[in-house]
Amino acid sequence: MEPEPGVLIVFAAKDGQEALDGDGKESPFAESLVKYISTPNLEVRRLFDLVRDDVVDITSKRQQPFTYGSLSGREDYYFVRSELKPNSARP
């Protein structure tokens, strides 16, 4: 599969690896994704870097998520974006 420009595809495991179920209620990939996905202002590429690092650690390097695509470097992408209100009180 060749993604169109502006599309990011994320696999729970790279080619040739099995996506592990883990010992908990969720898989290591799903557990880590849930941990980060609602973090405000966490850029999507950084989010999936953190997920990858967690999964590699949790699985003792038996599973490595893989990201494939071509998002524009001129823009940032977020699942949750939090803006500071103008003239907000600061200590």
ABEGO torsion letter per residue (X at the ends): XBBBBGBBBBBABBBGBBBBAEABABBAAAAAAAAAAABBGBBAAAAAAAAAAAAAAAAGGABBBBBBEBBBAABBBBABBBBBBBGBBBX
